[in-house]
Amino acid sequence: MDDLSIEAKKDLSHRLSRIEGQARGVRKMLDEGRSCQDILHQLLAIRSAAHQATVLLVRDHAAECLRRAEQAPSTEESIDSFIRAVSKIGY
């Protein structure tokens, strides 16, 4: 992850901490016998948060690929790196 910007690392770390907290909250909801609807709502929030973290990571990776492409005589390697990253999203 050396190619991730400092700002993106901080943002991603914050988002992941929030997701961890949400997951602990869902576990607590299960233990408390909360309704399926309440639990589903929280799981959807976790899914959304994970998606937004993915978007952040892909955006930063794309910017890094473009920076490398500007400095290199061939952009094909940077484009391939970006395509590999995006192809793993699977949404």
PyMOL Python script that loads the backbone (N, CA, C, O; Angstrom):
from pymol import cmd

cmd.read_pdbstr("""\
ATOM      1  N   MET A   1       0.813  -1.194   0.000  1.00  0.00           N
ATOM      2  CA  MET A   1       0.000   0.000   0.000  1.00  0.00           C
ATOM      3  C   MET A   1       0.854   1.255   0.000  1.00  0.00           C
ATOM      4  O   MET A   1       0.397   2.316   0.424  1.00  0.00           O
ATOM      5  N   ASP A   2       2.068   1.147  -0.463  1.00  0.00           N
ATOM      6  CA  ASP A   2       2.929   2.313  -0.492  1.00  0.00           C
ATOM      7  C   ASP A   2       2.456   3.351  -1.497  1.00  0.00           C
ATOM      8  O   ASP A   2       2.830   4.520  -1.398  1.00  0.00           O
ATOM      9  N   ASP A   3       1.641   2.944  -2.461  1.00  0.00           N
ATOM     10  CA  ASP A   3       1.176   3.893  -3.469  1.00  0.00           C
ATOM     11  C   ASP A   3      -0.091   4.622  -3.043  1.00  0.00           C
ATOM     12  O   ASP A   3      -0.601   5.447  -3.800  1.00  0.00           O
ATOM     13  N   LEU A   4      -0.606   4.346  -1.867  1.00  0.00           N
ATOM     14  CA  LEU A   4      -1.799   5.016  -1.359  1.00  0.00           C
ATOM     15  C   LEU A   4      -1.389   6.332  -0.705  1.00  0.00           C
ATOM     16  O   LEU A   4      -0.440   6.367   0.079  1.00  0.00           O
ATOM     17  N   SER A   5      -2.095   7.408  -1.022  1.00  0.00           N
ATOM     18  CA  SER A   5      -1.755   8.710  -0.452  1.00  0.00           C
ATOM     19  C   SER A   5      -1.983   8.714   1.054  1.00  0.00           C
ATOM     20  O   SER A   5      -2.767   7.920   1.572  1.00  0.00           O
ATOM     21  N   ILE A   6      -1.307   9.594   1.740  1.00  0.00           N
ATOM     22  CA  ILE A   6      -1.440   9.705   3.191  1.00  0.00           C
ATOM     23  C   ILE A   6      -2.881  10.023   3.575  1.00  0.00           C
ATOM     24  O   ILE A   6      -3.421   9.453   4.524  1.00  0.00           O
ATOM     25  N   GLU A   7      -3.500  10.942   2.826  1.00  0.00           N
ATOM     26  CA  GLU A   7      -4.888  11.311   3.111  1.00  0.00           C
ATOM     27  C   GLU A   7      -5.822  10.124   2.926  1.00  0.00           C
ATOM     28  O   GLU A   7      -6.717   9.897   3.740  1.00  0.00           O
ATOM     29  N   ALA A   8      -5.611   9.366   1.852  1.00  0.00           N
ATOM     30  CA  ALA A   8      -6.459   8.200   1.581  1.00  0.00           C
ATOM     31  C   ALA A   8      -6.268   7.139   2.661  1.00  0.00           C
ATOM     32  O   ALA A   8      -7.235   6.496   3.070  1.00  0.00           O
ATOM     33  N   LYS A   9      -5.028   6.947   3.130  1.00  0.00           N
ATOM     34  CA  LYS A   9      -4.779   5.982   4.203  1.00  0.00           C
ATOM     35  C   LYS A   9      -5.550   6.364   5.456  1.00  0.00           C
ATOM     36  O   LYS A   9      -6.184   5.517   6.086  1.00  0.00           O
ATOM     37  N   LYS A  10      -5.494   7.649   5.815  1.00  0.00           N
ATOM     38  CA  LYS A  10      -6.213   8.109   7.006  1.00  0.00           C
ATOM     39  C   LYS A  10      -7.713   7.908   6.846  1.00  0.00           C
ATOM     40  O   LYS A  10      -8.379   7.394   7.745  1.00  0.00           O
ATOM     41  N   ASP A  11      -8.238   8.316   5.698  1.00  0.00           N
ATOM     42  CA  ASP A  11      -9.674   8.199   5.435  1.00  0.00           C
ATOM     43  C   ASP A  11     -10.099   6.737   5.451  1.00  0.00           C
ATOM     44  O   ASP A  11     -11.110   6.389   6.060  1.00  0.00           O
ATOM     45  N   LEU A  12      -9.335   5.884   4.785  1.00  0.00           N
ATOM     46  CA  LEU A  12      -9.661   4.465   4.723  1.00  0.00           C
ATOM     47  C   LEU A  12      -9.600   3.841   6.113  1.00  0.00           C
ATOM     48  O   LEU A  12     -10.466   3.040   6.467  1.00  0.00           O
ATOM     49  N   SER A  13      -8.606   4.190   6.893  1.00  0.00           N
ATOM     50  CA  SER A  13      -8.484   3.670   8.253  1.00  0.00           C
ATOM     51  C   SER A  13      -9.687   4.081   9.094  1.00  0.00           C
ATOM     52  O   SER A  13     -10.230   3.272   9.847  1.00  0.00           O
ATOM     53  N   HIS A  14     -10.100   5.333   8.965  1.00  0.00           N
ATOM     54  CA  HIS A  14     -11.269   5.823   9.698  1.00  0.00           C
ATOM     55  C   HIS A  14     -12.521   5.060   9.274  1.00  0.00           C
ATOM     56  O   HIS A  14     -13.316   4.647  10.119  1.00  0.00           O
ATOM     57  N   ARG A  15     -12.695   4.875   7.984  1.00  0.00           N
ATOM     58  CA  ARG A  15     -13.869   4.153   7.482  1.00  0.00           C
ATOM     59  C   ARG A  15     -13.882   2.704   7.977  1.00  0.00           C
ATOM     60  O   ARG A  15     -14.933   2.180   8.347  1.00  0.00           O
ATOM     61  N   LEU A  16     -12.717   2.064   7.982  1.00  0.00           N
ATOM     62  CA  LEU A  16     -12.644   0.675   8.437  1.00  0.00           C
ATOM     63  C   LEU A  16     -12.925   0.564   9.931  1.00  0.00           C
ATOM     64  O   LEU A  16     -13.550  -0.398  10.377  1.00  0.00           O
ATOM     65  N   SER A  17     -12.467   1.540  10.702  1.00  0.00           N
ATOM     66  CA  SER A  17     -12.784   1.552  12.134  1.00  0.00           C
ATOM     67  C   SER A  17     -14.290   1.666  12.350  1.00  0.00           C
ATOM     68  O   SER A  17     -14.860   1.003  13.217  1.00  0.00           O
ATOM     69  N   ARG A  18     -14.917   2.512  11.554  1.00  0.00           N
ATOM     70  CA  ARG A  18     -16.368   2.667  11.652  1.00  0.00           C
ATOM     71  C   ARG A  18     -17.079   1.360  11.287  1.00  0.00           C
ATOM     72  O   ARG A  18     -18.040   0.969  11.949  1.00  0.00           O
ATOM     73  N   ILE A  19     -16.607   0.693  10.241  1.00  0.00           N
ATOM     74  CA  ILE A  19     -17.201  -0.585   9.828  1.00  0.00           C
ATOM     75  C   ILE A  19     -17.031  -1.624  10.940  1.00  0.00           C
ATOM     76  O   ILE A  19     -17.955  -2.386  11.224  1.00  0.00           O
ATOM     77  N   GLU A  20     -15.858  -1.657  11.565  1.00  0.00           N
ATOM     78  CA  GLU A  20     -15.639  -2.586  12.682  1.00  0.00           C
ATOM     79  C   GLU A  20     -16.643  -2.323  13.807  1.00  0.00           C
ATOM     80  O   GLU A  20     -17.207  -3.258  14.376  1.00  0.00           O
ATOM     81  N   GLY A  21     -16.858  -1.058  14.116  1.00  0.00           N
ATOM     82  CA  GLY A  21     -17.824  -0.696  15.150  1.00  0.00           C
ATOM     83  C   GLY A  21     -19.234  -1.108  14.777  1.00  0.00           C
ATOM     84  O   GLY A  21     -19.994  -1.591  15.617  1.00  0.00           O
ATOM     85  N   GLN A  22     -19.577  -0.915  13.520  1.00  0.00           N
ATOM     86  CA  GLN A  22     -20.905  -1.322  13.058  1.00  0.00           C
ATOM     87  C   GLN A  22     -21.077  -2.834  13.168  1.00  0.00           C
ATOM     88  O   GLN A  22     -22.138  -3.313  13.566  1.00  0.00           O
ATOM     89  N   ALA A  23     -20.034  -3.583  12.814  1.00  0.00           N
ATOM     90  CA  ALA A  23     -20.106  -5.048  12.889  1.00  0.00           C
ATOM     91  C   ALA A  23     -20.254  -5.504  14.347  1.00  0.00           C
ATOM     92  O   ALA A  23     -21.014  -6.429  14.632  1.00  0.00           O
ATOM     93  N   ARG A  24     -19.536  -4.861  15.259  1.00  0.00           N
ATOM     94  CA  ARG A  24     -19.702  -5.194  16.674  1.00  0.00           C
ATOM     95  C   ARG A  24     -21.124  -4.874  17.133  1.00  0.00           C
ATOM     96  O   ARG A  24     -21.711  -5.605  17.930  1.00  0.00           O
ATOM     97  N   GLY A  25     -21.667  -3.771  16.618  1.00  0.00           N
ATOM     98  CA  GLY A  25     -23.036  -3.401  16.954  1.00  0.00           C
ATOM     99  C   GLY A  25     -24.038  -4.429  16.487  1.00  0.00           C
ATOM    100  O   GLY A  25     -25.005  -4.721  17.192  1.00  0.00           O
ATOM    101  N   VAL A  26     -23.821  -4.984  15.307  1.00  0.00           N
ATOM    102  CA  VAL A  26     -24.725  -6.020  14.789  1.00  0.00           C
ATOM    103  C   VAL A  26     -24.644  -7.262  15.664  1.00  0.00           C
ATOM    104  O   VAL A  26     -25.664  -7.879  15.971  1.00  0.00           O
ATOM    105  N   ARG A  27     -23.441  -7.626  16.063  1.00  0.00           N
ATOM    106  CA  ARG A  27     -23.290  -8.795  16.942  1.00  0.00           C
ATOM    107  C   ARG A  27     -24.060  -8.577  18.250  1.00  0.00           C
ATOM    108  O   ARG A  27     -24.727  -9.480  18.753  1.00  0.00           O
ATOM    109  N   LYS A  28     -23.951  -7.359  18.785  1.00  0.00           N
ATOM    110  CA  LYS A  28     -24.676  -7.018  20.016  1.00  0.00           C
ATOM    111  C   LYS A  28     -26.189  -7.083  19.792  1.00  0.00           C
ATOM    112  O   LYS A  28     -26.936  -7.559  20.647  1.00  0.00           O
ATOM    113  N   MET A  29     -26.622  -6.600  18.638  1.00  0.00           N
ATOM    114  CA  MET A  29     -28.051  -6.656  18.302  1.00  0.00           C
ATOM    115  C   MET A  29     -28.537  -8.102  18.264  1.00  0.00           C
ATOM    116  O   MET A  29     -29.631  -8.407  18.740  1.00  0.00           O
ATOM    117  N   LEU A  30     -27.729  -8.984  17.702  1.00  0.00           N
ATOM    118  CA  LEU A  30     -28.086 -10.405  17.670  1.00  0.00           C
ATOM    119  C   LEU A  30     -28.218 -10.958  19.081  1.00  0.00           C
ATOM    120  O   LEU A  30     -29.188 -11.641  19.409  1.00  0.00           O
ATOM    121  N   ASP A  31     -27.226 -10.650  19.907  1.00  0.00           N
ATOM    122  CA  ASP A  31     -27.241 -11.135  21.292  1.00  0.00           C
ATOM    123  C   ASP A  31     -28.450 -10.612  22.059  1.00  0.00           C
ATOM    124  O   ASP A  31     -28.979 -11.299  22.933  1.00  0.00           O
ATOM    125  N   GLU A  32     -28.886  -9.405  21.736  1.00  0.00           N
ATOM    126  CA  GLU A  32     -30.024  -8.795  22.416  1.00  0.00           C
ATOM    127  C   GLU A  32     -31.368  -9.250  21.846  1.00  0.00           C
ATOM    128  O   GLU A  32     -32.421  -8.931  22.398  1.00  0.00           O
ATOM    129  N   GLY A  33     -31.329  -9.988  20.752  1.00  0.00           N
ATOM    130  CA  GLY A  33     -32.560 -10.468  20.140  1.00  0.00           C
ATOM    131  C   GLY A  33     -33.329  -9.386  19.393  1.00  0.00           C
ATOM    132  O   GLY A  33     -34.558  -9.419  19.334  1.00  0.00           O
ATOM    133  N   ARG A  34     -32.607  -8.429  18.825  1.00  0.00           N
ATOM    134  CA  ARG A  34     -33.266  -7.353  18.082  1.00  0.00           C
ATOM    135  C   ARG A  34     -33.926  -7.907  16.817  1.00  0.00           C
ATOM    136  O   ARG A  34     -33.618  -9.013  16.373  1.00  0.00           O
ATOM    137  N   SER A  35     -34.824  -7.129  16.258  1.00  0.00           N
ATOM    138  CA  SER A  35     -35.594  -7.595  15.097  1.00  0.00           C
ATOM    139  C   SER A  35     -34.714  -7.766  13.865  1.00  0.00           C
ATOM    140  O   SER A  35     -33.690  -7.102  13.703  1.00  0.00           O
ATOM    141  N   CYS A  36     -35.143  -8.666  13.019  1.00  0.00           N
ATOM    142  CA  CYS A  36     -34.428  -8.903  11.754  1.00  0.00           C
ATOM    143  C   CYS A  36     -34.357  -7.625  10.930  1.00  0.00           C
ATOM    144  O   CYS A  36     -33.347  -7.353  10.281  1.00  0.00           O
ATOM    145  N   GLN A  37     -35.426  -6.848  10.957  1.00  0.00           N
ATOM    146  CA  GLN A  37     -35.447  -5.602  10.187  1.00  0.00           C
ATOM    147  C   GLN A  37     -34.361  -4.633  10.682  1.00  0.00           C
ATOM    148  O   GLN A  37     -33.681  -3.997   9.876  1.00  0.00           O
ATOM    149  N   ASP A  38     -34.203  -4.523  12.004  1.00  0.00           N
ATOM    150  CA  ASP A  38     -33.166  -3.647  12.555  1.00  0.00           C
ATOM    151  C   ASP A  38     -31.771  -4.134  12.173  1.00  0.00           C
ATOM    152  O   ASP A  38     -30.899  -3.346  11.807  1.00  0.00           O
ATOM    153  N   ILE A  39     -31.580  -5.435  12.263  1.00  0.00           N
ATOM    154  CA  ILE A  39     -30.275  -6.023  11.925  1.00  0.00           C
ATOM    155  C   ILE A  39     -29.990  -5.849  10.439  1.00  0.00           C
ATOM    156  O   ILE A  39     -28.877  -5.492  10.054  1.00  0.00           O
ATOM    157  N   LEU A  40     -30.985  -6.099   9.616  1.00  0.00           N
ATOM    158  CA  LEU A  40     -30.823  -5.928   8.171  1.00  0.00           C
ATOM    159  C   LEU A  40     -30.430  -4.493   7.841  1.00  0.00           C
ATOM    160  O   LEU A  40     -29.556  -4.256   7.007  1.00  0.00           O
ATOM    161  N   HIS A  41     -31.069  -3.559   8.487  1.00  0.00           N
ATOM    162  CA  HIS A  41     -30.764  -2.138   8.263  1.00  0.00           C
ATOM    163  C   HIS A  41     -29.284  -1.866   8.554  1.00  0.00           C
ATOM    164  O   HIS A  41     -28.613  -1.173   7.788  1.00  0.00           O
ATOM    165  N   GLN A  42     -28.788  -2.407   9.647  1.00  0.00           N
ATOM    166  CA  GLN A  42     -27.384  -2.196  10.006  1.00  0.00           C
ATOM    167  C   GLN A  42     -26.437  -2.914   9.045  1.00  0.00           C
ATOM    168  O   GLN A  42     -25.376  -2.391   8.704  1.00  0.00           O
ATOM    169  N   LEU A  43     -26.822  -4.109   8.611  1.00  0.00           N
ATOM    170  CA  LEU A  43     -25.986  -4.829   7.638  1.00  0.00           C
ATOM    171  C   LEU A  43     -25.908  -4.070   6.317  1.00  0.00           C
ATOM    172  O   LEU A  43     -24.857  -4.034   5.677  1.00  0.00           O
ATOM    173  N   LEU A  44     -27.012  -3.472   5.916  1.00  0.00           N
ATOM    174  CA  LEU A  44     -26.990  -2.661   4.696  1.00  0.00           C
ATOM    175  C   LEU A  44     -26.105  -1.435   4.870  1.00  0.00           C
ATOM    176  O   LEU A  44     -25.447  -1.004   3.923  1.00  0.00           O
ATOM    177  N   ALA A  45     -26.085  -0.872   6.070  1.00  0.00           N
ATOM    178  CA  ALA A  45     -25.206   0.265   6.347  1.00  0.00           C
ATOM    179  C   ALA A  45     -23.747  -0.167   6.256  1.00  0.00           C
ATOM    180  O   ALA A  45     -22.913   0.577   5.739  1.00  0.00           O
ATOM    181  N   ILE A  46     -23.431  -1.360   6.753  1.00  0.00           N
ATOM    182  CA  ILE A  46     -22.057  -1.885   6.658  1.00  0.00           C
ATOM    183  C   ILE A  46     -21.685  -2.094   5.196  1.00  0.00           C
ATOM    184  O   ILE A  46     -20.583  -1.749   4.771  1.00  0.00           O
ATOM    185  N   ARG A  47     -22.605  -2.658   4.436  1.00  0.00           N
ATOM    186  CA  ARG A  47     -22.352  -2.891   3.012  1.00  0.00           C
ATOM    187  C   ARG A  47     -22.074  -1.569   2.297  1.00  0.00           C
ATOM    188  O   ARG A  47     -21.142  -1.474   1.497  1.00  0.00           O
ATOM    189  N   SER A  48     -22.876  -0.564   2.584  1.00  0.00           N
ATOM    190  CA  SER A  48     -22.685   0.749   1.974  1.00  0.00           C
ATOM    191  C   SER A  48     -21.343   1.354   2.374  1.00  0.00           C
ATOM    192  O   SER A  48     -20.632   1.919   1.543  1.00  0.00           O
ATOM    193  N   ALA A  49     -21.006   1.229   3.648  1.00  0.00           N
ATOM    194  CA  ALA A  49     -19.732   1.767   4.128  1.00  0.00           C
ATOM    195  C   ALA A  49     -18.552   1.060   3.464  1.00  0.00           C
ATOM    196  O   ALA A  49     -17.563   1.700   3.108  1.00  0.00           O
ATOM    197  N   ALA A  50     -18.655  -0.250   3.297  1.00  0.00           N
ATOM    198  CA  ALA A  50     -17.593  -1.006   2.628  1.00  0.00           C
ATOM    199  C   ALA A  50     -17.482  -0.594   1.162  1.00  0.00           C
ATOM    200  O   ALA A  50     -16.382  -0.497   0.618  1.00  0.00           O
ATOM    201  N   HIS A  51     -18.618  -0.357   0.535  1.00  0.00           N
ATOM    202  CA  HIS A  51     -18.605   0.087  -0.855  1.00  0.00           C
ATOM    203  C   HIS A  51     -17.926   1.451  -0.973  1.00  0.00           C
ATOM    204  O   HIS A  51     -17.114   1.664  -1.873  1.00  0.00           O
ATOM    205  N   GLN A  52     -18.252   2.365  -0.076  1.00  0.00           N
ATOM    206  CA  GLN A  52     -17.641   3.692  -0.118  1.00  0.00           C
ATOM    207  C   GLN A  52     -16.136   3.624   0.143  1.00  0.00           C
ATOM    208  O   GLN A  52     -15.369   4.389  -0.442  1.00  0.00           O
ATOM    209  N   ALA A  53     -15.714   2.715   1.014  1.00  0.00           N
ATOM    210  CA  ALA A  53     -14.279   2.516   1.242  1.00  0.00           C
ATOM    211  C   ALA A  53     -13.611   1.989  -0.027  1.00  0.00           C
ATOM    212  O   ALA A  53     -12.494   2.383  -0.361  1.00  0.00           O
ATOM    213  N   THR A  54     -14.303   1.099  -0.726  1.00  0.00           N
ATOM    214  CA  THR A  54     -13.790   0.565  -1.990  1.00  0.00           C
ATOM    215  C   THR A  54     -13.655   1.675  -3.025  1.00  0.00           C
ATOM    216  O   THR A  54     -12.643   1.755  -3.722  1.00  0.00           O
ATOM    217  N   VAL A  55     -14.663   2.526  -3.130  1.00  0.00           N
ATOM    218  CA  VAL A  55     -14.629   3.644  -4.077  1.00  0.00           C
ATOM    219  C   VAL A  55     -13.451   4.559  -3.755  1.00  0.00           C
ATOM    220  O   VAL A  55     -12.739   4.997  -4.658  1.00  0.00           O
ATOM    221  N   LEU A  56     -13.246   4.845  -2.483  1.00  0.00           N
ATOM    222  CA  LEU A  56     -12.120   5.687  -2.071  1.00  0.00           C
ATOM    223  C   LEU A  56     -10.795   5.070  -2.515  1.00  0.00           C
ATOM    224  O   LEU A  56      -9.939   5.755  -3.074  1.00  0.00           O
ATOM    225  N   LEU A  57     -10.636   3.790  -2.264  1.00  0.00           N
ATOM    226  CA  LEU A  57      -9.398   3.111  -2.621  1.00  0.00           C
ATOM    227  C   LEU A  57      -9.184   3.098  -4.130  1.00  0.00           C
ATOM    228  O   LEU A  57      -8.078   3.364  -4.601  1.00  0.00           O
ATOM    229  N   VAL A  58     -10.226   2.792  -4.888  1.00  0.00           N
ATOM    230  CA  VAL A  58     -10.107   2.760  -6.350  1.00  0.00           C
ATOM    231  C   VAL A  58      -9.804   4.150  -6.899  1.00  0.00           C
ATOM    232  O   VAL A  58      -8.980   4.295  -7.801  1.00  0.00           O
ATOM    233  N   ARG A  59     -10.464   5.167  -6.361  1.00  0.00           N
ATOM    234  CA  ARG A  59     -10.216   6.541  -6.806  1.00  0.00           C
ATOM    235  C   ARG A  59      -8.746   6.926  -6.583  1.00  0.00           C
ATOM    236  O   ARG A  59      -8.102   7.492  -7.466  1.00  0.00           O
ATOM    237  N   ASP A  60      -8.231   6.609  -5.392  1.00  0.00           N
ATOM    238  CA  ASP A  60      -6.839   6.949  -5.106  1.00  0.00           C
ATOM    239  C   ASP A  60      -5.885   6.144  -5.982  1.00  0.00           C
ATOM    240  O   ASP A  60      -4.876   6.666  -6.455  1.00  0.00           O
ATOM    241  N   HIS A  61      -6.209   4.878  -6.193  1.00  0.00           N
ATOM    242  CA  HIS A  61      -5.366   4.037  -7.054  1.00  0.00           C
ATOM    243  C   HIS A  61      -5.372   4.554  -8.494  1.00  0.00           C
ATOM    244  O   HIS A  61      -4.334   4.574  -9.155  1.00  0.00           O
ATOM    245  N   ALA A  62      -6.536   4.969  -8.973  1.00  0.00           N
ATOM    246  CA  ALA A  62      -6.630   5.510 -10.331  1.00  0.00           C
ATOM    247  C   ALA A  62      -5.778   6.769 -10.467  1.00  0.00           C
ATOM    248  O   ALA A  62      -5.073   6.947 -11.461  1.00  0.00           O
ATOM    249  N   ALA A  63      -5.846   7.636  -9.464  1.00  0.00           N
ATOM    250  CA  ALA A  63      -5.038   8.862  -9.501  1.00  0.00           C
ATOM    251  C   ALA A  63      -3.549   8.522  -9.525  1.00  0.00           C
ATOM    252  O   ALA A  63      -2.778   9.156 -10.245  1.00  0.00           O
ATOM    253  N   GLU A  64      -3.150   7.535  -8.749  1.00  0.00           N
ATOM    254  CA  GLU A  64      -1.740   7.125  -8.733  1.00  0.00           C
ATOM    255  C   GLU A  64      -1.335   6.534 -10.082  1.00  0.00           C
ATOM    256  O   GLU A  64      -0.241   6.814 -10.573  1.00  0.00           O
ATOM    257  N   CYS A  65      -2.194   5.729 -10.680  1.00  0.00           N
ATOM    258  CA  CYS A  65      -1.899   5.160 -12.002  1.00  0.00           C
ATOM    259  C   CYS A  65      -1.720   6.272 -13.039  1.00  0.00           C
ATOM    260  O   CYS A  65      -0.825   6.202 -13.882  1.00  0.00           O
ATOM    261  N   LEU A  66      -2.570   7.289 -12.975  1.00  0.00           N
ATOM    262  CA  LEU A  66      -2.447   8.408 -13.910  1.00  0.00           C
ATOM    263  C   LEU A  66      -1.158   9.188 -13.684  1.00  0.00           C
ATOM    264  O   LEU A  66      -0.504   9.607 -14.639  1.00  0.00           O
ATOM    265  N   ARG A  67      -0.795   9.380 -12.422  1.00  0.00           N
ATOM    266  CA  ARG A  67       0.482  10.072 -12.135  1.00  0.00           C
ATOM    267  C   ARG A  67       1.660   9.295 -12.700  1.00  0.00           C
ATOM    268  O   ARG A  67       2.567   9.878 -13.294  1.00  0.00           O
ATOM    269  N   ARG A  68       1.647   7.974 -12.513  1.00  0.00           N
ATOM    270  CA  ARG A  68       2.730   7.145 -13.047  1.00  0.00           C
ATOM    271  C   ARG A  68       2.736   7.171 -14.559  1.00  0.00           C
ATOM    272  O   ARG A  68       3.803   7.200 -15.172  1.00  0.00           O
ATOM    273  N   ALA A  69       1.553   7.161 -15.179  1.00  0.00           N
ATOM    274  CA  ALA A  69       1.459   7.167 -16.640  1.00  0.00           C
ATOM    275  C   ALA A  69       2.050   8.445 -17.222  1.00  0.00           C
ATOM    276  O   ALA A  69       2.665   8.418 -18.288  1.00  0.00           O
ATOM    277  N   GLU A  70       1.865   9.559 -16.528  1.00  0.00           N
ATOM    278  CA  GLU A  70       2.420  10.832 -17.000  1.00  0.00           C
ATOM    279  C   GLU A  70       3.946  10.829 -16.967  1.00  0.00           C
ATOM    280  O   GLU A  70       4.585  11.516 -17.764  1.00  0.00           O
ATOM    281  N   GLN A  71       4.526  10.067 -16.057  1.00  0.00           N
ATOM    282  CA  GLN A  71       5.981  10.052 -15.886  1.00  0.00           C
ATOM    283  C   GLN A  71       6.660   8.961 -16.711  1.00  0.00           C
ATOM    284  O   GLN A  71       7.876   9.000 -16.900  1.00  0.00           O
ATOM    285  N   ALA A  72       5.899   7.997 -17.199  1.00  0.00           N
ATOM    286  CA  ALA A  72       6.477   6.863 -17.914  1.00  0.00           C
ATOM    287  C   ALA A  72       6.265   7.008 -19.414  1.00  0.00           C
ATOM    288  O   ALA A  72       5.274   7.591 -19.853  1.00  0.00           O
ATOM    289  N   PRO A  73       7.187   6.482 -20.189  1.00  0.00           N
ATOM    290  CA  PRO A  73       7.014   6.539 -21.642  1.00  0.00           C
ATOM    291  C   PRO A  73       5.845   5.678 -22.130  1.00  0.00           C
ATOM    292  O   PRO A  73       5.240   5.981 -23.158  1.00  0.00           O
ATOM    293  N   SER A  74       5.525   4.608 -21.399  1.00  0.00           N
ATOM    294  CA  SER A  74       4.417   3.733 -21.779  1.00  0.00           C
ATOM    295  C   SER A  74       3.382   3.736 -20.669  1.00  0.00           C
ATOM    296  O   SER A  74       3.719   3.557 -19.499  1.00  0.00           O
ATOM    297  N   THR A  75       2.139   3.936 -21.026  1.00  0.00           N
ATOM    298  CA  THR A  75       1.072   3.975 -20.025  1.00  0.00           C
ATOM    299  C   THR A  75       0.412   2.617 -19.827  1.00  0.00           C
ATOM    300  O   THR A  75      -0.437   2.460 -18.950  1.00  0.00           O
ATOM    301  N   GLU A  76       0.794   1.645 -20.632  1.00  0.00           N
ATOM    302  CA  GLU A  76       0.111   0.357 -20.602  1.00  0.00           C
ATOM    303  C   GLU A  76       0.190  -0.320 -19.233  1.00  0.00           C
ATOM    304  O   GLU A  76      -0.803  -0.888 -18.777  1.00  0.00           O
ATOM    305  N   GLU A  77       1.334  -0.273 -18.578  1.00  0.00           N
ATOM    306  CA  GLU A  77       1.478  -0.908 -17.260  1.00  0.00           C
ATOM    307  C   GLU A  77       0.556  -0.260 -16.231  1.00  0.00           C
ATOM    308  O   GLU A  77      -0.073  -0.960 -15.437  1.00  0.00           O
ATOM    309  N   SER A  78       0.470   1.065 -16.236  1.00  0.00           N
ATOM    310  CA  SER A  78      -0.404   1.774 -15.307  1.00  0.00           C
ATOM    311  C   SER A  78      -1.869   1.456 -15.587  1.00  0.00           C
ATOM    312  O   SER A  78      -2.655   1.262 -14.660  1.00  0.00           O
ATOM    313  N   ILE A  79      -2.226   1.403 -16.843  1.00  0.00           N
ATOM    314  CA  ILE A  79      -3.608   1.075 -17.212  1.00  0.00           C
ATOM    315  C   ILE A  79      -3.933  -0.345 -16.781  1.00  0.00           C
ATOM    316  O   ILE A  79      -5.009  -0.595 -16.236  1.00  0.00           O
ATOM    317  N   ASP A  80      -3.019  -1.279 -17.017  1.00  0.00           N
ATOM    318  CA  ASP A  80      -3.243  -2.667 -16.607  1.00  0.00           C
ATOM    319  C   ASP A  80      -3.425  -2.777 -15.097  1.00  0.00           C
ATOM    320  O   ASP A  80      -4.284  -3.520 -14.624  1.00  0.00           O
ATOM    321  N   SER A  81      -2.620  -2.040 -14.348  1.00  0.00           N
ATOM    322  CA  SER A  81      -2.736  -2.044 -12.888  1.00  0.00           C
ATOM    323  C   SER A  81      -4.100  -1.548 -12.458  1.00  0.00           C
ATOM    324  O   SER A  81      -4.723  -2.126 -11.566  1.00  0.00           O
ATOM    325  N   PHE A  82      -4.565  -0.491 -13.080  1.00  0.00           N
ATOM    326  CA  PHE A  82      -5.874   0.061 -12.748  1.00  0.00           C
ATOM    327  C   PHE A  82      -6.989  -0.922 -13.096  1.00  0.00           C
ATOM    328  O   PHE A  82      -7.901  -1.135 -12.297  1.00  0.00           O
ATOM    329  N   ILE A  83      -6.918  -1.511 -14.268  1.00  0.00           N
ATOM    330  CA  ILE A  83      -7.945  -2.471 -14.705  1.00  0.00           C
ATOM    331  C   ILE A  83      -7.989  -3.677 -13.779  1.00  0.00           C
ATOM    332  O   ILE A  83      -9.071  -4.166 -13.453  1.00  0.00           O
ATOM    333  N   ARG A  84      -6.828  -4.163 -13.353  1.00  0.00           N
ATOM    334  CA  ARG A  84      -6.804  -5.300 -12.415  1.00  0.00           C
ATOM    335  C   ARG A  84      -7.518  -4.929 -11.118  1.00  0.00           C
ATOM    336  O   ARG A  84      -8.288  -5.725 -10.581  1.00  0.00           O
ATOM    337  N   ALA A  85      -7.267  -3.745 -10.625  1.00  0.00           N
ATOM    338  CA  ALA A  85      -7.903  -3.304  -9.373  1.00  0.00           C
ATOM    339  C   ALA A  85      -9.412  -3.188  -9.538  1.00  0.00           C
ATOM    340  O   ALA A  85     -10.168  -3.675  -8.696  1.00  0.00           O
ATOM    341  N   VAL A  86      -9.847  -2.558 -10.600  1.00  0.00           N
ATOM    342  CA  VAL A  86     -11.280  -2.341 -10.822  1.00  0.00           C
ATOM    343  C   VAL A  86     -11.998  -3.662 -11.078  1.00  0.00           C
ATOM    344  O   VAL A  86     -13.142  -3.829 -10.654  1.00  0.00           O
ATOM    345  N   SER A  87     -11.366  -4.580 -11.747  1.00  0.00           N
ATOM    346  CA  SER A  87     -12.012  -5.852 -12.079  1.00  0.00           C
ATOM    347  C   SER A  87     -12.297  -6.693 -10.843  1.00  0.00           C
ATOM    348  O   SER A  87     -13.115  -7.610 -10.906  1.00  0.00           O
ATOM    349  N   LYS A  88     -11.647  -6.407  -9.728  1.00  0.00           N
ATOM    350  CA  LYS A  88     -11.846  -7.173  -8.490  1.00  0.00           C
ATOM    351  C   LYS A  88     -13.042  -6.670  -7.684  1.00  0.00           C
ATOM    352  O   LYS A  88     -13.442  -7.314  -6.714  1.00  0.00           O
ATOM    353  N   ILE A  89     -13.618  -5.537  -8.067  1.00  0.00           N
ATOM    354  CA  ILE A  89     -14.704  -4.955  -7.278  1.00  0.00           C
ATOM    355  C   ILE A  89     -15.912  -5.875  -7.255  1.00  0.00           C
ATOM    356  O   ILE A  89     -16.421  -6.182  -6.178  1.00  0.00           O
ATOM    357  N   GLY A  90     -16.381  -6.319  -8.400  1.00  0.00           N
ATOM    358  CA  GLY A  90     -17.434  -7.310  -8.476  1.00  0.00           C
ATOM    359  C   GLY A  90     -18.830  -6.869  -8.039  1.00  0.00           C
ATOM    360  O   GLY A  90     -19.646  -7.720  -7.686  1.00  0.00           O
ATOM    361  N   TYR A  91     -19.121  -5.622  -8.050  1.00  0.00           N
ATOM    362  CA  TYR A  91     -20.467  -5.166  -7.663  1.00  0.00           C
ATOM    363  C   TYR A  91     -21.412  -5.257  -8.821  1.00  0.00           C
ATOM    364  O   TYR A  91     -22.588  -4.918  -8.686  1.00  0.00           O
TER     365      TYR A  91
END
""", "prot")
cmd.dss("prot")
cmd.show_as("cartoon", "prot")
cmd.util.cbc("prot")
cmd.orient("prot")
